[in-house]
Amino acid sequence: MAKKEEKKPQQPAPEETRAEEKKKEETKAEAKQEAAQETFTLTKEQMEKMEGLAKALADEQDKYLRLAAEYDNYRKRTAKEKEAIYTDAKIDTIKSMLGVYDNLERGIAQYADEESPHRKGLEMVFKQFKECLAKLDVKQMEAVGKPFDPEKHSAVVHVEDERYGENEVVEVLQQGFTLGEKVLRFAIVKVAN
């Protein structure tokens, strides 16, 4: 029997395959270029709709920015109000305790004997009370020998004395106190004319 020759499909030469692939790629690139070069024309209705949408977006962005600014202002204002309320409550509390300071000071002055156990007890309580005020940033005003300052002092007595300068504080009748820069209580003083 005669052998039938089987025909094998011929494979194109590698150079032909490359040329075909290159041609296909060039065709695709040209199609993309043509598509990119085409200009789209919009109808008048579509243009109006796009302009309306752009305006609506701008309005919403404006509303958002205004709302964010209002919220930020609200947050700052409430933080400031909280701080003011705290400071006012602190001032009111401290002012009510200043009467205790005055009474402790008067109580110590009543005991002439410095070795008296009662006086020593009062001095210990008074010292502790002063430390508590210092922790709260309450300071006693220094007034004796200083010029009279109507922002810090309240003059109730004027004396004629050549030993002191004009408008000089001679004696403190009731201590004045400050909390930071704020005057809690004016010092009641005697002033030289």
Buried (B, 14 or more C-beta within 10 A) or exposed (E): EEEEEEEEEEEEEEEEEEEEEEEEEEEEEEEEEEEEEEEEEEEEEEEEEEEEEEEEEEEEEEEEEEEEEEEEEEEEEEEEEEEEEEEEEBBEEBEEEBEEBEEBBEBBEEBEEEEBEEBEEBBEBBEEBBEEBEEEEBBBBEBEEBEBBEEBBBBEEEEEEEEBEEBBBBEBEBBBBBBEEEBBBBBBBBBBE
